[in-house]
Amino acid sequence: IQLLNQRYQAIIANLKANDPQRVLFQQRLEQLTFAEAFMRKGGLLESSPQTPLQIAVIGPTQAGKSSVANLILNSTIAGVSPLAGYTVHPQGFCHQVSFQDCSGLQNYFGRFQQLNLAELSKQRHDCYSLTEAKQESGLLPACVFWDTPDFDSIDSADYREGVIRTIALADIVVLIVSKEKYADQAVWEMMSTIESFHQTTLICVNKLIEGTEEIIINSLKQKWHQAREDEFPVVIPLHFQKQTAMPVWPVSEINQFFQLQKTVSQQKHFEYQRSL
C-alpha cells in the first residue's frame, strides 16, 4: 500500500491541475487510505481482541450528526453548531467501557494523537479524542460511539484521513441524512466505497416532517440499490420536536442497536480483509 501510495503521488505530481487523470489517481489514493485503515483494524483485533464494539455516526454537512449523536448518547457531550464543518476531529465517547478497554486505539490511529475533548484545536487535524460518556443511554450497548466530521465539506480534504480511519474502524455505521441531503452524490459515493467492508449499517433520516417518511424511504431504497448490492438496511425516521429543538427517537426502535450488535462478528473481519 505504501509503495502504491508513493507511485500515485509521483504520477499526480507530474499531471496538470485540470487533467482528468489527476482526479482518478486522487480517488485511488483515498481508496488506499481506506484499505490501509481496514487492515489496521485487523491488526487491532489481533492484538486487542477484547476491543469494545465501535459505532460511528457518519454523514454529509448539516445533516444533524452531532445532534443525533447526543440523542443516542442521552447527553449533550457532542458539540453542536448551526455552522457547517463545526466538527473536524473524530470524537469517541466511551459508553459503559473504560479507557483501558480502548488501549489499542492509539496504535490503530497511528500518527494521530489521542487528546481530551477540550484539547482539540481546529488548527490541528492529526488527532482524535476519547471521552467517558458519564450518562447511560438506554439505546446503546457497551461501546465506543464516534461522532465524525462531515465527509463532504469543502474543508474535508484537511481532515479526510481522520474520517476515513474512523469509518473503517466501525463495526456499525450509522448514516445520518436529512430530507435535504439524502440524495447527494457524495453520500452514495461514500456508501459505495465502504461496501467492501461489509459493515452493519443503520440509516437515520433526520429533520423529518410527519407524513413524508414513506416517499423518502422509498427513494433511499432505490438509491441504495443503485450504489450497492447488499441488503437495504433498517431506516429510523427522526422527527424534529419544536419544544426541545431535538430529534425524537421512535419508541418502537429502542432496542435497535442491541439487535444490530448481534450481527457483528470480529472473525468475519479477517475474511473481508483477505477478500479486500
C-alpha positions in Angstrom: 0.0 0.0 0.0 2.8 2.4 0.9 4.6 1.7 -2.4 1.4 2.2 -4.4 0.8 5.4 -2.5 4.2 6.7 -3.4 3.7 5.8 -7.0 0.3 7.5 -7.3 1.7 10.6 -5.6 4.6 10.7 -8.1 2.1 10.4 -11.0 -0.1 13.2 -9.6 2.9 15.5 -9.2 3.5 15.2 -13.0 -0.1 15.8 -14.0 -1.6 19.2 -14.8 -4.3 20.5 -12.4 -7.0 20.2 -15.0 -6.0 16.7 -16.2 -8.9 14.2 -15.6 -6.4 11.5 -14.7 -5.4 13.6 -11.7 -8.9 13.2 -10.1 -8.7 9.4 -10.9 -5.4 9.0 -9.1 -6.6 11.1 -6.1 -9.5 8.7 -5.8 -7.1 5.8 -5.9 -5.1 7.4 -3.1 -8.3 7.7 -1.0 -9.1 4.0 -1.7 -5.6 3.1 -0.5 -6.2 5.0 2.7 -9.4 3.1 3.3 -7.7 -0.2 2.6 -4.8 0.6 5.0 -7.3 1.6 7.7 -9.3 -1.6 7.3 -6.1 -3.7 7.6 -5.1 -1.7 10.6 -8.4 -2.7 12.2 -7.5 -6.3 11.6 -4.2 -5.7 13.4 -6.2 -4.1 16.3 -8.5 -7.1 16.6 -5.5 -9.5 16.6 -3.6 -7.6 19.3 -6.6 -6.5 21.3 -9.4 -9.0 20.8 -11.4 -7.5 23.7 -11.6 -4.1 21.9 -15.2 -2.8 22.6 -17.9 -2.5 19.9 -17.2 0.5 17.7 -20.2 2.5 16.4 -19.6 5.5 14.1 -22.1 8.3 13.1 -21.2 9.5 9.5 -22.9 11.8 7.1 -22.8 15.0 5.0 -22.8 18.6 6.1 -25.7 19.9 8.2 -27.5 16.6 8.5 -27.5 17.0 12.2 -25.0 14.2 13.1 -23.9 15.7 16.4 -27.5 16.3 17.5 -28.4 12.7 16.7 -25.2 11.5 18.5 -26.3 13.4 21.6 -29.8 11.9 21.3 -28.4 8.4 21.1 -26.0 9.0 23.9 -28.7 10.6 26.1 -26.3 13.5 26.6 -25.1 16.9 25.4 -21.5 15.8 25.2 -21.1 16.2 21.4 -20.6 19.8 20.4 -23.3 21.2 18.0 -23.5 24.3 15.9 -25.7 25.6 13.0 -22.5 26.2 11.1 -21.3 23.6 8.6 -18.0 21.9 9.3 -18.1 22.5 13.1 -16.8 19.1 13.9 -13.3 18.5 12.4 -12.0 15.6 14.6 -13.2 12.1 15.3 -14.7 12.2 18.8 -15.1 8.9 20.6 -17.4 8.5 23.6 -16.8 5.5 25.8 -20.3 4.2 26.9 -20.0 1.6 29.7 -16.4 0.9 28.7 -13.2 2.1 30.3 -10.2 3.9 28.7 -8.2 0.7 29.5 -10.5 -1.3 27.2 -9.6 1.1 24.4 -5.8 1.0 24.8 -5.3 -0.5 21.3 -6.9 2.5 19.6 -3.8 4.7 19.7 -1.9 2.1 17.7 -4.8 1.8 15.3 -4.9 5.6 14.7 -1.1 5.6 14.1 0.3 9.1 13.7 -3.0 10.6 15.1 -2.7 11.7 18.7 -5.3 10.9 21.3 -6.3 14.1 23.2 -9.0 15.1 25.6 -12.1 16.7 24.0 -11.1 20.2 25.4 -7.7 19.9 23.8 -8.8 19.6 20.2 -7.9 22.5 18.0 -9.2 23.5 14.6 -5.6 24.3 13.7 -4.5 20.7 14.0 -6.2 17.8 12.3 -4.0 14.8 13.1 -5.7 14.0 16.4 -8.9 12.5 17.9 -10.5 12.5 21.3 -11.8 9.8 23.7 -14.2 10.9 26.4 -16.1 9.0 29.1 -19.8 9.1 28.5 -20.9 9.5 32.1 -24.6 9.3 31.4 -26.0 5.9 30.5 -28.1 5.6 27.3 -30.9 3.1 27.1 -30.4 2.9 23.3 -26.8 1.7 23.4 -24.9 -1.4 24.5 -21.4 -1.1 25.8 -19.4 0.6 23.0 -17.2 3.4 21.8 -19.6 5.8 20.0 -17.9 8.0 17.4 -19.1 11.4 16.1 -17.3 12.2 12.9 -16.7 15.3 10.7 -18.7 15.9 7.6 -17.3 13.8 4.7 -18.4 16.3 2.0 -17.4 19.7 3.5 -15.3 22.0 1.3 -12.6 21.8 4.0 -12.9 18.0 4.3 -9.6 17.4 2.4 -7.8 18.8 5.5 -9.2 16.2 7.9 -10.3 13.4 5.5 -7.9 10.9 6.7 -9.3 11.0 10.3 -12.8 10.5 8.9 -11.7 7.5 6.8 -9.8 5.9 9.7 -12.9 6.2 12.0 -15.3 4.8 9.3 -13.0 1.8 8.7 -12.8 1.2 12.5 -16.6 1.0 12.9 -18.4 -2.3 13.5 -21.7 -0.5 13.0 -22.1 2.6 10.7 -24.9 5.0 11.4 -25.5 7.0 8.3 -27.3 10.3 9.2 -29.0 12.1 6.3 -31.6 14.9 6.3 -34.6 15.2 3.9 -32.5 17.8 2.1 -29.3 15.7 1.9 -30.2 12.1 1.4 -29.9 12.3 -2.4 -26.5 14.0 -2.5 -23.9 12.3 -4.8 -21.3 12.5 -2.0 -23.5 10.3 0.2 -23.8 7.5 -2.2 -20.2 7.7 -3.4 -19.2 7.1 0.3 -21.6 4.3 0.8 -20.4 2.6 -2.4 -16.8 3.0 -1.4 -17.3 1.2 2.0 -19.5 -1.6 0.7 -16.5 -4.0 0.6 -16.1 -3.5 4.4 -19.4 -5.4 5.0 -20.3 -3.2 8.0 -23.6 -3.4 9.7 -25.4 -0.2 8.7 -28.3 1.8 10.1 -29.8 4.8 8.3 -31.3 7.7 10.3 -33.3 10.3 8.3 -33.2 13.5 10.4 -35.4 16.6 10.4 -38.4 14.8 9.0 -41.9 16.2 8.8 -44.9 14.0 9.6 -46.2 12.2 6.5 -43.0 12.4 4.4 -41.4 9.2 5.6 -42.7 6.8 3.0 -41.6 8.8 0.0 -38.1 9.5 1.3 -37.6 5.9 2.5 -38.6 4.5 -0.9 -36.2 6.9 -2.6 -33.5 5.9 -0.2 -34.0 2.3 -1.0 -33.8 3.0 -4.7 -30.5 4.9 -4.3 -29.1 2.2 -2.1 -29.6 -0.5 -4.7 -28.1 1.8 -7.4 -25.0 2.2 -5.2 -24.7 -1.2 -3.6 -25.6 -4.8 -4.0 -26.1 -5.8 -0.3 -29.4 -5.8 1.6 -31.1 -2.4 2.3 -30.6 -1.6 6.0 -33.1 -0.5 8.7 -34.2 3.1 8.4 -35.0 5.2 11.5 -37.2 8.2 10.8 -36.4 11.1 13.2 -39.0 13.8 13.6 -38.0 17.3 14.9 -39.6 18.3 18.2 -40.0 22.1 18.5 -40.3 22.1 22.3 -36.8 20.6 22.8 -35.3 21.5 19.4 -34.1 17.9 19.2 -35.0 14.9 17.1 -37.1 12.2 18.7 -36.1 8.5 18.7 -39.1 6.2 18.0 -40.2 4.2 20.9 -40.6 1.1 18.6 -36.8 1.2 17.8 -35.4 1.4 21.3 -33.7 -2.0 21.0 -32.3 -1.4 17.5 -28.6 -1.1 18.5 -28.8 -4.2 20.6 -30.2 -6.1 17.7 -27.5 -4.8 15.3 -24.8 -5.8 17.8 -25.8 -9.4 17.3 -24.9 -9.2 13.6 -21.3 -8.1 14.4 -18.6 -10.7 14.1 -14.9 -9.9 14.6 -13.9 -13.2 12.9 -15.7 -12.1 9.7 -13.5 -9.0 9.6 -10.5 -11.2 8.7 -12.4 -12.9 5.9 -13.4 -9.5 4.5 -9.9 -8.2 4.9 -8.4 -11.1 2.9 -11.1 -10.5 0.2 -10.3 -6.8 0.1 
